[in-house]
Every structure is written in C-alpha cells, then in structure tokens.
Amino acid sequence: MRRFNIYPRLLLYFMIVLLPIVAISYAMNIAGEKRLYNNMSESLASRVHFYLSSYDKEVERVVQLQQQYMFDDDIQNLSSSSIIMSDDERRVAVLDIQKKLQMFKNASLFVEEATFYIPPVGKVISSGSIRYSLSESDWELVPHLYNQTGAIQVWGDKLMIGQAYPLHSYSDQPPNFWFVVTLSREALASSIRQIVSSDNSAAALFDNEGDWTIEDDPGAGPDVAAVRWAELAKEEKEAARYRGEIGGRDTFVVYERSQRSGTTLGLLLPIEEGFGSLSFFRVLFWALTIAAVGLVALFSYWIYQSIHKPVRHLVGAFRKLETGYFNVSLKHRHRDEFEYLYRQFNKMAERLRELIRDVYEQTIRSQKAELKQLQSQINPHFLYNTFYLLNRMVQLGDEDHLKLYTRYLGDYFQYITRNTADSALLSEELRHVTAFVNIQRMRFSHLEAELPELPPACAALVVPRLCLQPIVENAYEHALEDLAESGLLRIGFEREEGRLIVRVENSGEMTDDTLSGMRTKLMAEEGAMEITGMLNVHRRLRLFFGERSGLRLSRSPLGGLRVELLIVMPKEDKPCIDC
C-alpha cells in the first residue's frame, strides 16, 4: 500500500468499502433467486401432483365403470343366452347395450370409444356403430386383455383399457366377450395442456415402461415425444424437481410417477421462461454494480485532482529546495487549506533564502579569517632556525648554497605573505611545498623527500590556499626533525571515486594511541577546539569542496603518519587521467 500513489489507494479504499455492499446485495439476489426457485418448484410440483391425482382417479373411475358394465344383465344375457333369445330380444338387447356404451363414453372426457366384442352372437357393439362379424384383428386383442385389468395398452396408435370375460386362460377356450375402452389422445393432451403456463414450457404423460407418450403439443407425434422425454423416462425416482439440461437447454424439471395408473407426468419449464423477471433484476444488479464502480473511480479521481495535485505541486517545490533552488513560489487559486500551506511555504522559502545568505556570508568571512590566521602563523622556531642557518652560511662564505637558500626563503615568504586571494592552483601549492621541503633539506641533510611531478590534468585544480604546507610542516616538526638517522618524506597523488587524493606520509614513529587521538580530534565538534594546523586544513577543505572532502589519517607503510587530503573533483572538469 505504501508504494501506491494517492489515486490507486483512494480507489482501493472505496472499493473495500463498496465490496461489502455489493456482496450483501449479491447474497440477497441469490437468496431471492433461490426462494423464487423453491416457490416455483413447489408450485409446479403441486400442479403436477394435482393433475396426476385427478388423472389417476379418472382412470380408476373408468376402470370401475368398465367392470360394472361387464356384469350388466343385458351383456351377460346376450353373451351367454343368445341361443334361446328371439330375434327381437337380441335386437333390443343390442340397442340397449349401445345406449349404455354411449352413456359410458359421455361419462368421461378421456373416453374416445367403448366397444363390446361378443363372439357368441358375432357382433361388435360400440357407442357409434354395430358390426355383425369379428375380424382377425379383433381376435388378436384377446391375449393382451388377460391379467391386465386397469392397465393402459397400446394397440397400433390407440390407447385402450380392455378386459375379457371370463378371466381364464386363453388356451382353454375363448372368452364370452371382451370390453375395450379407447382413450382419446386429443382429450389427454388437451387436459395436460392446462398445466402448461407458457408456449415455451412442455408437459407429457407417458407410461412407466416407455410404451406410450402423450405431449401437450398435439403436432409433436409419438416419435417426437419419445425423443423429447427420453432422458426423463430414465429417472427412477418416484418424484423429483431439479434443474438440468434437456434438449440442450437449461430447464426446470418436475415430474411424478404414479404406481396406481403406471404413468408418469412430467413438466419442463425453461429457466429463462420461469425466471425472466429475475434475469432482468440480475442484469440490473450488475449494471448498478458497474455503475457504482465507475462512480467510485470518478469520485476517487476527483478527490485525487483536488488533493493530490496541490500536494504534488508542494512536493515539487520541496524537491527544488532540496536541490538548492530557493527562488520558488507557490500560488493557489482557491481559498482553502492548501492556500494556507502555500502561503506558509512561500514564507519558509523566503526565510531560508535569508538564512542561507547570512550563513554563506558568515562562512566566507570565516574562511577568510581562518586563512588570514593561518598565514600569520609563521612558526617562530622555523624562522629562528632559518636565520641561524643563513648566518652560518655567511660566516663560512658558502656562496653557492647561500644563493640557493635565500631564493628558497624568498619564494616561501612571498607565498606566505600574499593575502589577496583565498584560493590558489594546486600547482602553486605544490611549488610552495617544494620550496619549504628544499629549505628543510638544507637544514637537515639526513632527511630525504620524494616529490613527484604533478599530473598536468590536475595542475589547474583550484584549492584553498595553504592546505598542503601545514601538513608537510607538521610531518617535519613532529616526526622527522627528531630522527637521529635518515628519514623520508613522501608526497603522492591518486584518483579515487571522483576525488583527488594528495598523500603525505613520513617514516617517523606513530603509536596507535597517538593516531586514535588525532582521529578523534578530526571527528570532534569543530567549535570546541582551536582551529589551527591540520584541523584548520580539514575544516577548510570541507567548506570548500563539501562533506566528502577533508583529511583522512592512517598509519604509513614507512612507519609514521599518513595524511590524505581528499579533494572532490568538479563534475564539469575533465577526468584526471594521470592521477
């Protein structure tokens, strides 16, 4: 989170707040859909159960009425006593039976035709006609009628309920008569069509064995119906309601089996049909969610523009201050909290400019004062010894050395007493140090000095005046002058990480305690010590070149002290390749 800018963070925070609302709304939507699903399934299941129960009762009533007709006196007399009846009596009995069959047909909407087949009199009596002979196909019905009381049989394209009398084996002798009730497919289809709520839904009544099927669509036909309900017919449960795929469509399925009539009633309702309004609300929910996310993004962006943009200007102004550019001023068009911050920032920047100007002037004055102090600090001991040596040369008449010696002294005192500049070229500093070392060579013949040539690329480097001579003088005074035998002073140049290192080291003696004490003084508060000698050089280098400059002390391989002057090379200068 801390790596993100304000706008992503604002957007994320608002999304975190919006997420529970969306989640609760989604949960309510799902709960409502589930409740509607349950209510609809219960309603459809109740509708299927009511119709199937009504169908079972109607079929049972037809079967019971069929059984009553089989024991009717007219049919019993005609089938068993026709040989002793006169022609008029037979004719009257046939007409009475036909009237009763018409009443039987009208007693149920499901009955299309009711027919008695009476072999003894050779007649086939139905509600609408009378035939005086039995065909071969009429006799083929007999095997299907035994032991099938109340079951619906398929004969060709007809559905029938038939019973034979008497109920004995067909192999012994043919029945006296058989009564066949033909059911109306159109009436059954019209009846189950009442439970269908829309044109896209479908219902079907079919045999548990899969022998016949009646759909609500009269134009579908048995073959189409069998294909459409093939998957449902495979189910083994007595009743079920579930959501599945029928015919490649997401469908709500409700069905119930009846053991009483051996049939199953099924109802299919496409999900988009039953949940059409719910689908609209689901689309509306996602549309509102997307709109809410968009509004959150816009609102977050507006807040981002109102807050982050002024803050960005303020941060940019602070970054300019960090780079040293203090002539910066902020303006704000609105009178709000940012206008106050901008005004206070402008006051702070102005105050910083004043303070920096004061500090800069004070630093310049301090540098000049320190340089003047250092220039005035000519070692009396060195001055006395040089004049004693000069007097001895005059007394000895050593004219050659005297000329050389006085030239070195002239060069030395000329550089020391020239106070017009605060800085000098490194080549001038090195010439001054060379004059000082040559004077020391003439004073101490047993002391040697190694003075390398200054690389040409570094000769024009500007450094504070008198930054090298105090280090060399300190080496002679505290390390080399007290040596009874030979001693060595070595000066070298090296380039390291954008800095020039001027190395001054000697072969004197240096203890760890002394080295540690000198380092402590360099790291101590500058105002708490006398600013002379090496401390003076250390401070002036840091003031002149920055914090990466100054002195670095260590033990020299020669045995004495090694002092390194760290001088940061200006970026605009060419690299000191030879250093």
C-alpha positions as CSV (number, residue, x, y, z in Angstrom):
1,M,0.0,0.0,0.0
2,R,2.8,2.4,0.8
3,R,4.2,2.0,-2.7
4,F,1.0,3.2,-4.3
5,N,0.1,6.8,-5.2
6,I,-2.9,8.5,-3.7
7,Y,-5.3,7.7,-6.6
8,P,-4.8,3.9,-6.5
9,R,-5.0,4.0,-2.7
10,L,-8.2,6.1,-2.7
11,L,-9.7,3.8,-5.4
12,L,-8.8,0.7,-3.4
13,Y,-10.2,2.1,-0.1
14,F,-13.5,3.0,-1.8
15,M,-13.6,-0.4,-3.4
16,I,-13.1,-2.0,0.0
17,V,-16.0,0.0,1.4
18,L,-18.1,-0.9,-1.7
19,L,-17.3,-4.6,-1.7
20,P,-19.4,-5.5,1.4
21,I,-22.4,-3.6,-0.1
22,V,-22.0,-5.4,-3.4
23,A,-21.5,-8.7,-1.6
24,I,-24.7,-8.2,0.6
25,S,-26.7,-7.2,-2.5
26,Y,-25.4,-10.2,-4.4
27,A,-26.3,-12.5,-1.5
28,M,-29.8,-11.0,-1.3
29,N,-30.1,-11.5,-5.1
30,I,-29.0,-15.1,-4.8
31,A,-31.3,-15.7,-1.8
32,G,-34.2,-14.2,-3.7
33,E,-33.5,-16.3,-6.7
34,K,-33.3,-19.4,-4.5
35,R,-36.5,-18.6,-2.8
36,L,-38.2,-17.9,-6.1
37,Y,-36.8,-21.2,-7.4
38,N,-38.2,-23.1,-4.4
39,N,-41.6,-21.4,-4.6
40,M,-41.8,-22.1,-8.3
41,S,-40.7,-25.7,-7.9
42,E,-43.3,-26.2,-5.2
43,S,-46.0,-24.6,-7.3
44,L,-45.1,-26.7,-10.3
45,A,-44.8,-29.8,-8.2
46,S,-48.2,-29.1,-6.7
47,R,-49.7,-28.6,-10.1
48,V,-48.3,-31.8,-11.4
49,H,-49.4,-33.8,-8.3
50,F,-52.9,-32.4,-8.6
51,Y,-53.3,-33.2,-12.2
52,L,-51.7,-36.7,-11.9
53,S,-54.0,-37.4,-8.9
54,S,-57.0,-36.3,-11.0
55,Y,-55.9,-38.4,-13.9
56,D,-55.5,-41.5,-11.6
57,K,-58.9,-41.0,-10.2
58,E,-60.5,-40.6,-13.6
59,V,-58.7,-43.7,-14.9
60,E,-59.8,-45.7,-11.8
61,R,-63.4,-44.4,-12.3
62,V,-63.3,-45.5,-16.0
63,V,-62.0,-49.0,-14.9
64,Q,-64.6,-49.4,-12.2
65,L,-67.4,-48.3,-14.6
66,Q,-66.0,-50.7,-17.2
67,Q,-66.2,-53.5,-14.6
68,Q,-69.8,-52.6,-13.8
69,Y,-70.7,-52.7,-17.5
70,M,-69.2,-56.1,-17.9
71,F,-71.6,-57.5,-15.3
72,D,-74.6,-55.7,-16.8
73,D,-77.6,-58.1,-17.3
74,D,-78.0,-57.2,-21.0
75,I,-74.4,-58.0,-21.9
76,Q,-74.4,-61.2,-19.7
77,N,-77.7,-62.4,-21.3
78,L,-76.6,-61.6,-24.8
79,S,-73.2,-63.3,-24.4
80,S,-74.5,-66.4,-22.6
81,S,-78.2,-66.9,-23.6
82,S,-78.4,-65.6,-27.1
83,I,-79.3,-69.0,-28.5
84,I,-82.6,-69.1,-26.5
85,M,-83.4,-65.5,-27.2
86,S,-85.7,-64.4,-30.0
87,D,-84.5,-62.1,-32.7
88,D,-86.4,-59.2,-31.2
89,E,-85.0,-59.8,-27.8
90,R,-81.5,-59.9,-29.3
91,R,-82.1,-56.7,-31.3
92,V,-83.5,-54.9,-28.2
93,A,-80.6,-56.1,-26.1
94,V,-78.0,-54.9,-28.6
95,L,-79.7,-51.5,-28.8
96,D,-79.8,-51.2,-25.0
97,I,-76.1,-52.1,-24.8
98,Q,-75.3,-49.5,-27.4
99,K,-77.2,-46.8,-25.5
100,K,-75.3,-47.8,-22.3
101,L,-72.0,-47.5,-24.2
102,Q,-73.0,-44.0,-25.3
103,M,-73.6,-43.2,-21.7
104,F,-70.2,-44.7,-20.8
105,K,-68.5,-42.6,-23.4
106,N,-70.1,-39.4,-22.3
107,A,-69.3,-40.2,-18.7
108,S,-65.6,-39.3,-19.2
109,L,-63.8,-36.8,-21.3
110,F,-60.9,-39.2,-21.7
111,V,-63.0,-42.0,-23.4
112,E,-63.0,-41.8,-27.2
113,E,-64.8,-45.1,-27.8
114,A,-66.3,-48.0,-25.8
115,T,-66.7,-51.4,-27.6
116,F,-68.0,-54.8,-26.7
117,Y,-66.7,-57.8,-28.8
118,I,-69.3,-60.6,-28.4
119,P,-68.2,-63.8,-30.3
120,P,-71.4,-65.9,-29.5
121,V,-73.6,-63.5,-31.4
122,G,-70.9,-62.4,-33.8
123,K,-71.3,-58.8,-33.1
124,V,-69.1,-55.8,-32.3
125,I,-71.1,-53.2,-30.4
126,S,-69.7,-49.7,-29.9
127,S,-71.2,-46.4,-29.0
128,G,-71.4,-45.2,-32.6
129,S,-71.8,-48.4,-34.6
130,I,-72.6,-52.1,-34.7
131,R,-70.7,-54.7,-36.7
132,Y,-72.1,-58.2,-37.3
133,S,-68.8,-60.0,-37.5
134,L,-65.4,-60.2,-35.7
135,S,-62.3,-59.7,-37.8
136,E,-59.0,-61.5,-37.3
137,S,-57.5,-58.3,-35.7
138,D,-60.4,-58.3,-33.3
139,W,-59.3,-61.8,-32.1
140,E,-55.7,-60.6,-31.8
141,L,-56.7,-58.3,-28.9
142,V,-57.6,-61.2,-26.6
143,P,-54.0,-62.1,-25.5
144,H,-53.4,-58.5,-24.4
145,L,-56.5,-58.4,-22.3
146,Y,-55.9,-61.2,-19.8
147,N,-54.4,-60.3,-16.5
148,Q,-54.2,-56.6,-17.5
149,T,-57.0,-55.2,-15.5
150,G,-56.8,-51.5,-15.3
151,A,-53.6,-51.2,-17.4
152,I,-53.5,-49.0,-20.4
153,Q,-52.4,-50.9,-23.5
154,V,-51.1,-49.7,-26.8
155,W,-52.7,-51.2,-29.9
156,G,-51.4,-49.6,-33.1
157,D,-51.7,-45.9,-32.4
158,K,-54.5,-46.3,-29.9
159,L,-54.5,-46.3,-26.1
160,M,-57.0,-48.7,-24.6
161,I,-58.2,-50.3,-21.4
162,G,-59.6,-53.8,-22.1
163,Q,-61.0,-56.7,-20.1
164,A,-62.1,-60.1,-21.1
165,Y,-64.9,-62.2,-19.6
166,P,-64.4,-64.6,-18.0
167,L,-60.9,-64.2,-16.8
168,H,-59.5,-67.6,-17.7
169,S,-56.6,-68.7,-19.8
170,Y,-56.9,-68.1,-23.4
171,S,-55.5,-71.5,-24.2
172,D,-58.6,-73.3,-22.8
173,Q,-61.4,-71.5,-24.7
174,P,-62.1,-68.0,-26.0
175,P,-63.9,-65.5,-23.7
176,N,-67.6,-64.9,-23.9
177,F,-66.9,-61.3,-24.7
178,W,-64.3,-58.6,-24.1
179,F,-64.8,-54.9,-23.4
180,V,-62.3,-52.4,-24.8
181,V,-62.3,-48.7,-23.8
182,T,-60.3,-46.5,-26.2
183,L,-58.8,-43.4,-24.7
184,S,-58.7,-40.1,-26.6
185,R,-55.2,-38.8,-27.1
186,E,-56.5,-35.4,-28.0
187,A,-58.5,-35.2,-24.8
188,L,-55.5,-36.3,-22.7
189,A,-53.2,-33.8,-24.5
190,S,-55.8,-31.0,-24.0
191,S,-56.0,-31.9,-20.4
192,I,-52.3,-31.8,-19.6
193,R,-52.1,-28.6,-21.7
194,Q,-53.8,-26.9,-18.8
195,I,-50.8,-27.2,-16.5
196,V,-48.5,-25.6,-19.1
197,S,-48.0,-21.9,-18.3
198,S,-46.4,-20.7,-21.5
199,D,-45.6,-21.6,-25.1
200,N,-42.0,-22.5,-24.2
201,S,-42.9,-24.9,-21.5
202,A,-43.9,-28.5,-22.1
203,A,-45.7,-31.3,-20.4
204,A,-46.1,-35.0,-21.1
205,L,-47.9,-38.0,-19.8
206,F,-46.2,-41.3,-20.5
207,D,-46.2,-44.9,-19.5
208,N,-43.6,-46.0,-16.9
209,E,-42.4,-48.7,-19.2
210,G,-42.0,-46.2,-22.0
211,D,-44.7,-47.8,-24.3
212,W,-46.6,-44.6,-25.0
213,T,-46.3,-40.9,-24.5
214,I,-48.8,-38.0,-24.8
215,E,-47.5,-34.5,-25.1
216,D,-49.3,-31.2,-24.7
217,D,-48.2,-30.4,-28.3
218,P,-50.6,-32.3,-30.5
219,G,-48.4,-31.9,-33.5
220,A,-45.4,-33.5,-31.9
221,G,-46.4,-37.1,-32.5
222,P,-45.3,-40.2,-30.5
223,D,-41.8,-40.3,-32.0
224,V,-41.0,-36.7,-31.2
225,A,-42.5,-37.1,-27.8
226,A,-40.4,-40.2,-27.1
227,V,-37.2,-38.4,-28.0
228,R,-38.1,-35.3,-26.0
229,W,-38.9,-37.2,-22.9
230,A,-36.3,-40.0,-23.2
231,E,-33.9,-38.6,-20.6
232,L,-36.8,-38.0,-18.1
233,A,-38.1,-41.5,-18.7
234,K,-34.8,-43.0,-17.4
235,E,-35.3,-41.5,-14.0
236,E,-36.0,-44.0,-11.3
237,K,-37.3,-41.7,-8.5
238,E,-41.0,-41.6,-7.7
239,A,-41.0,-37.8,-7.8
240,A,-38.3,-35.1,-8.3
241,R,-37.8,-31.5,-9.1
242,Y,-34.4,-30.2,-10.3
243,R,-32.6,-28.0,-12.7
244,G,-31.0,-29.8,-15.6
245,E,-30.2,-29.7,-19.3
246,I,-32.9,-31.1,-21.6
247,G,-32.5,-30.9,-25.3
248,G,-29.5,-28.6,-24.9
249,R,-31.5,-26.0,-22.9
250,D,-31.2,-25.1,-19.2
251,T,-34.5,-26.4,-17.9
252,F,-36.5,-26.7,-14.7
253,V,-37.8,-30.3,-14.5
254,V,-40.7,-31.5,-12.3
255,Y,-42.1,-35.0,-12.6
256,E,-44.1,-37.5,-10.6
257,R,-44.8,-41.2,-11.1
258,S,-48.0,-43.0,-10.2
259,Q,-48.0,-46.7,-9.4
260,R,-51.8,-46.7,-9.4
261,S,-52.0,-46.0,-13.1
262,G,-48.5,-46.9,-14.1
263,T,-47.9,-43.5,-15.7
264,T,-45.6,-40.5,-15.2
265,L,-46.4,-36.9,-15.6
266,G,-43.6,-34.5,-16.4
267,L,-43.3,-30.8,-16.8
268,L,-40.4,-28.9,-18.4
269,L,-40.0,-25.1,-17.9
270,P,-37.1,-23.3,-19.5
271,I,-35.1,-21.3,-16.9
272,E,-35.3,-18.1,-19.0
273,E,-39.1,-18.5,-19.1
274,G,-39.6,-19.1,-15.5
275,F,-37.0,-16.7,-14.3
276,G,-37.4,-14.0,-16.9
277,S,-38.1,-11.2,-14.4
278,L,-35.3,-12.4,-12.2
279,S,-32.9,-12.3,-15.1
280,F,-33.9,-8.7,-15.6
281,F,-33.1,-7.9,-11.9
282,R,-29.8,-9.8,-12.2
283,V,-28.8,-7.7,-15.2
284,L,-30.0,-4.6,-13.3
285,F,-27.9,-5.6,-10.3
286,W,-24.7,-6.0,-12.4
287,A,-25.4,-2.8,-14.2
288,L,-25.8,-0.9,-10.9
289,T,-22.6,-2.6,-9.6
290,I,-20.6,-1.5,-12.7
291,A,-22.1,2.0,-12.4
292,A,-21.2,2.1,-8.8
293,V,-17.6,1.1,-9.6
294,G,-17.5,3.7,-12.3
295,L,-18.8,6.4,-9.9
296,V,-16.3,5.4,-7.3
297,A,-13.5,5.6,-9.9
298,L,-14.7,9.1,-11.0
299,F,-15.1,10.3,-7.4
300,S,-11.7,9.0,-6.5
301,Y,-10.2,10.8,-9.4
302,W,-12.0,14.0,-8.4
303,I,-10.6,13.7,-4.9
304,Y,-7.2,12.8,-6.4
305,Q,-7.3,16.0,-8.5
306,S,-8.5,18.1,-5.6
307,I,-5.9,16.8,-3.1
308,H,-3.1,15.1,-4.9
309,K,-2.5,17.8,-7.5
310,P,-1.9,20.6,-4.9
311,V,0.2,18.2,-2.8
312,R,2.2,17.3,-5.9
313,H,3.0,20.9,-6.5
314,L,4.0,21.3,-2.9
315,V,6.3,18.2,-3.1
316,G,7.8,19.5,-6.3
317,A,8.6,22.8,-4.6
318,F,10.2,20.9,-1.7
319,R,12.3,18.9,-4.2
320,K,13.5,22.2,-5.7
321,L,14.5,23.3,-2.2
322,E,16.4,20.0,-1.8
323,T,18.4,20.7,-5.0
324,G,19.4,24.1,-3.8
325,Y,16.9,26.2,-5.8
326,F,15.3,28.6,-3.3
327,N,13.7,31.1,-5.7
328,V,10.4,29.1,-5.7
329,S,7.0,30.5,-5.0
330,L,3.6,28.7,-5.0
331,K,0.2,30.1,-5.9
332,H,-3.3,28.6,-5.3
333,R,-6.5,29.8,-6.8
334,H,-8.8,28.6,-4.1
335,R,-9.1,29.9,-0.5
336,D,-8.8,26.6,1.3
337,E,-6.3,24.7,3.4
338,F,-3.8,24.4,0.5
339,E,-3.8,28.2,0.1
340,Y,-2.7,28.5,3.7
341,L,0.0,25.8,3.2
342,Y,1.3,27.5,0.1
343,R,1.4,30.9,1.8
344,Q,3.4,29.4,4.7
345,F,5.7,27.6,2.3
346,N,6.5,30.8,0.5
347,K,7.3,32.4,3.8
348,M,9.5,29.5,4.8
349,A,11.3,29.6,1.4
350,E,11.9,33.4,1.8
351,R,13.2,32.8,5.3
352,L,15.5,30.0,4.1
353,R,16.9,32.3,1.4
354,E,17.7,34.9,4.1
355,L,19.3,32.3,6.4
356,I,21.3,30.8,3.6
357,R,22.5,34.2,2.5
358,D,23.5,35.0,6.1
359,V,25.2,31.6,6.6
360,Y,27.0,31.9,3.2
361,E,28.3,35.4,4.1
362,Q,29.4,34.2,7.5
363,T,31.1,31.1,6.0
364,I,33.0,33.3,3.6
365,R,34.1,35.6,6.3
366,S,35.1,32.6,8.5
367,Q,37.2,31.1,5.6
368,K,38.9,34.4,5.0
369,A,39.6,34.9,8.7
370,E,41.0,31.4,9.1
371,L,43.2,31.8,6.1
372,K,44.5,35.1,7.4
373,Q,45.1,33.4,10.8
374,L,47.0,30.6,9.1
375,Q,49.0,33.0,7.0
376,S,50.0,34.9,10.1
377,Q,51.0,31.7,11.9
378,I,54.7,31.5,10.8
379,N,56.4,29.1,13.2
380,P,58.9,31.2,15.3
381,H,61.1,28.1,15.7
382,F,61.3,27.6,11.9
383,L,62.0,31.4,11.5
384,Y,64.8,31.4,14.0
385,N,66.5,28.3,12.6
386,T,66.4,29.6,9.0
387,F,68.2,32.8,10.0
388,Y,70.7,30.9,12.2
389,L,71.5,28.7,9.1
390,L,71.7,31.8,6.9
391,N,74.2,33.4,9.4
392,R,76.3,30.3,9.4
393,M,76.5,30.2,5.6
394,V,77.6,33.8,5.6
395,Q,80.3,33.1,8.1
396,L,81.5,30.1,6.1
397,G,81.4,32.0,2.8
398,D,79.3,29.3,1.2
399,E,78.2,31.5,-1.6
400,D,76.7,28.8,-3.8
401,H,74.4,27.4,-1.1
402,L,73.7,30.9,0.2
403,K,72.2,32.0,-3.2
404,L,70.1,28.9,-3.4
405,Y,69.0,29.1,0.2
406,T,67.9,32.8,0.0
407,R,65.9,32.1,-3.2
408,Y,64.0,29.3,-1.4
409,L,63.3,31.6,1.5
410,G,62.2,34.4,-0.8
411,D,59.7,32.0,-2.6
412,Y,58.5,30.7,0.8
413,F,57.8,34.1,2.4
414,Q,56.4,35.6,-0.8
415,Y,53.7,32.9,-0.9
416,I,53.0,33.1,2.9
417,T,52.6,36.8,3.0
418,R,50.5,37.2,-0.1
419,N,47.0,37.7,1.3
420,T,45.0,38.9,-1.7
421,A,43.5,35.5,-2.7
422,D,41.7,32.9,-0.6
423,S,42.4,30.1,-3.1
424,A,45.2,29.0,-5.4
425,L,46.1,26.5,-8.0
426,L,47.2,23.1,-6.9
427,S,50.4,23.6,-8.9
428,E,51.2,26.8,-6.9
429,E,50.6,25.0,-3.6
430,L,53.0,22.2,-4.7
431,R,55.7,24.8,-5.7
432,H,55.3,26.4,-2.2
433,V,55.6,23.0,-0.6
434,T,58.7,22.3,-2.7
435,A,60.3,25.5,-1.5
436,F,59.6,24.5,2.1
437,V,61.0,21.0,1.6
438,N,64.2,22.3,0.0
439,I,64.7,24.6,3.0
440,Q,64.3,21.6,5.3
441,R,66.7,19.6,3.2
442,M,69.4,22.3,3.6
443,R,68.8,22.3,7.3
444,F,68.7,18.5,7.8
445,S,71.0,16.8,5.4
446,H,70.0,13.3,6.7
447,L,66.3,13.8,5.7
448,E,65.1,12.8,2.3
449,A,62.0,13.8,0.4
450,E,60.2,12.3,-2.6
451,L,58.3,15.0,-4.5
452,P,56.5,13.6,-7.7
453,E,55.6,15.7,-10.6
454,L,52.0,17.0,-10.5
455,P,49.9,15.4,-13.3
456,P,49.1,18.1,-15.9
457,A,45.4,17.4,-15.8
458,C,45.3,18.3,-12.1
459,A,47.6,21.3,-12.2
460,A,44.7,23.8,-12.8
461,L,42.6,22.4,-9.9
462,V,41.7,25.3,-7.5
463,V,42.2,24.5,-3.8
464,P,42.2,26.6,-0.6
465,R,45.5,28.5,-0.1
466,L,48.0,26.9,2.3
467,C,46.2,23.5,2.5
468,L,49.3,21.4,1.8
469,Q,52.2,23.2,3.5
470,P,50.8,22.8,7.1
471,I,50.6,19.0,6.6
472,V,54.2,18.8,5.4
473,E,55.4,21.2,8.2
474,N,53.6,19.1,10.8
475,A,55.5,16.0,9.5
476,Y,58.9,17.6,9.9
477,E,58.1,19.2,13.3
478,H,56.5,16.2,15.0
479,A,58.2,13.2,13.2
480,L,61.3,13.9,11.1
481,E,63.3,16.6,12.9
482,D,63.8,14.4,16.0
483,L,65.2,11.5,14.0
484,A,68.9,10.9,14.6
485,E,69.3,8.8,11.4
486,S,67.9,9.2,8.0
487,G,64.2,9.9,7.5
488,L,61.9,10.1,4.5
489,L,59.0,12.4,3.5
490,R,56.9,11.2,0.6
491,I,54.1,13.0,-1.3
492,G,51.9,11.2,-3.9
493,F,48.8,11.7,-6.0
494,E,46.0,9.2,-6.6
495,R,42.4,9.3,-8.1
496,E,39.6,7.5,-6.2
497,E,35.8,7.7,-6.8
498,G,35.7,11.1,-8.3
499,R,38.2,12.5,-5.8
500,L,41.8,13.5,-5.9
501,I,43.9,12.1,-3.0
502,V,47.1,14.0,-2.1
503,R,49.0,11.7,0.2
504,V,51.7,13.0,2.6
505,E,53.5,10.3,4.7
506,N,56.7,10.0,6.7
507,S,59.0,7.4,8.2
508,G,58.7,8.7,11.7
509,E,57.2,6.8,14.7
510,M,53.5,6.6,15.3
511,T,51.7,4.8,18.1
512,D,48.2,3.6,18.0
513,D,47.1,5.9,20.9
514,T,48.5,8.9,19.1
515,L,46.8,8.0,15.8
516,S,43.5,7.4,17.6
517,G,43.7,10.7,19.4
518,M,44.3,12.6,16.2
519,R,41.3,10.9,14.5
520,T,39.1,11.8,17.5
521,K,40.1,15.4,17.2
522,L,39.1,15.5,13.5
523,M,35.7,13.9,14.3
524,A,35.0,16.2,17.3
525,E,32.9,19.3,17.2
526,E,34.8,21.9,15.3
527,G,33.8,24.8,17.5
528,A,35.2,23.0,20.6
529,M,38.8,23.2,19.5
530,E,41.4,25.6,18.3
531,I,41.3,25.8,14.6
532,T,45.0,25.6,13.6
533,G,47.3,23.2,11.7
534,M,45.7,20.0,10.4
535,L,42.3,20.8,11.9
536,N,42.3,24.1,10.0
537,V,43.1,22.3,6.8
538,H,40.4,19.7,7.4
539,R,37.7,22.2,8.0
540,R,38.6,24.5,5.1
541,L,38.6,21.5,2.7
542,R,35.1,20.5,3.8
543,L,33.9,24.1,3.5
544,F,35.5,24.4,0.0
545,F,34.7,21.1,-1.5
546,G,31.8,19.6,0.6
547,E,31.3,16.8,3.1
548,R,33.1,14.2,1.0
549,S,36.3,16.2,1.3
550,G,38.7,16.7,4.2
551,L,41.6,14.8,5.8
552,R,41.9,11.0,6.4
553,L,44.6,9.7,8.8
554,S,46.2,6.3,8.8
555,R,49.5,4.5,9.5
556,S,52.0,4.8,6.7
557,P,54.0,1.7,5.4
558,L,57.0,3.9,6.1
559,G,56.2,3.7,9.8
560,G,54.9,7.1,10.5
561,L,51.7,9.0,9.9
562,R,49.9,9.1,6.6
563,V,47.7,12.1,5.9
564,E,45.5,12.0,2.9
565,L,43.8,15.2,1.5
566,L,40.5,14.2,-0.1
567,I,39.6,16.7,-2.8
568,V,36.3,16.3,-4.8
569,M,36.9,16.9,-8.4
570,P,34.4,19.2,-10.1
571,K,31.9,17.4,-12.4
572,E,32.5,19.9,-15.2
573,D,36.2,19.2,-15.2
574,K,37.7,16.6,-17.4
575,P,38.8,13.4,-15.5
576,C,42.3,13.4,-14.0
577,I,43.5,10.5,-16.1
578,D,47.1,10.7,-15.0
579,C,46.3,10.9,-11.3
